[in-house]
Amino acid sequence: MTSRQTIDLQYGSKSLTLELPEQATVLTVEDPPRRIDADRFSRDLDHFLDRHPLDLTDAAVVVADKTRLCEYDRYLPVLIHALEKSGADERRLTFYIAYGTHPRQSDATCRRIYGEAYDRCRFVHHDCSRKELFRQTGNTPGGTAVYRLNSLERASAVITFGAISHHYFAGYGGGRKLLFPGLGYRGAIYHNHALFLERAAGRLAPGCRAGALAGNPLAEDLAAVDAFAPADLAIHGLLNSRGRVCDLMVGRGRDHFQDACQRHGRCFERSVDSRYDRVVASCGGFPKDINFIQSHKALHNAAEFVRDGGELILLAECRDGIGSETFLPWFKRGGWDNAFKALARHYVGNGGTALAMMAKTSRIRIHLVTRLARNDLTAINCRALSPREVPRQLDDGAGSLAVIPNASMLVGVAPTAGS
């Protein structure tokens, strides 16, 4: 009798227990050590503000939305107190929620995420579509128009506070991305995202990949935008695989951001020395699988470990559905070539995600354990599996098998030369 191993995979706010063959490979991440608490964060802030005095009379603090949590309810009060000790007045602090092109959150959601700060301080819900709120300050070498919020230009100091993460085509998320695209103008955001397309070759730009900053045209464009008006203070959260904050790096500048990315990468990047016939993966549960657009990041990561013609089973609840009104229409354009040409002519939100999805379904078979509607799954060329069908699907298959408990965090990278 073949011995079995048991593993729990997160699905939304619940979990699915699977029995796996003993020879199955479980691909895990290495969580960063926990070195932060409220007292340590307060001391680090005091130390920075002593060495780098800021005019905090009308300071702006930029935070992420519900898709990129950073234990704000616990640490925003610490930040506010530290700023007050250095001259800020809580009544004149303004918090900006960096939605990018994401929809506005409800007040109830904001109170849950940001805690008491949401009612104590002024919060601005960013709207990327209102061009009258912006002023153009220049252009990047990549041709992206640099727009700055008028109200942010009037701030005496700008502080960003968010978690560092991998991003499947921008290299890394968090950090400078809180200002742009987080507080960007929609047209400029789309121009930047369109650098994901290598128009002359009719393909997705190979340099646009998770973990890559150098040689990534989109990431380099983000750096050029940031150089126009970088944050005066940047707080980079390093999270573990369960979404808990392990460190809060206090500093500023490009080197500070790159150091945070490198620390994150050392924990969550793994060399893809070989690919597997089948991969079973979880996004890591809520909020990483809150909708398909967010779940796609885990899907993209997990697919890197699947051989051509292989099979991926992904647990992605998607309680909020697709998460974008601009994603599914790309699948009605008659295939990759038509979609690519249309997107190259006029980039629209999540078009690059649609093309990336088409590329994966042309290479591997994808099954989703999800709450998405069946017609949506059919549109994106995926098959639905119920939780009860997953064990049977595994037993029916043959060949090598890998399991990824937190695919939103684990990024496969090409093995280094000579390894």
Summary of the structure (lengths in Angstrom):
residues: 419
radius of gyration: 21.5
end to end distance: 36.8
largest distance: 71.0
contacts: 1450
relative contact order: 0.15
helix: 34%
strand: 26%
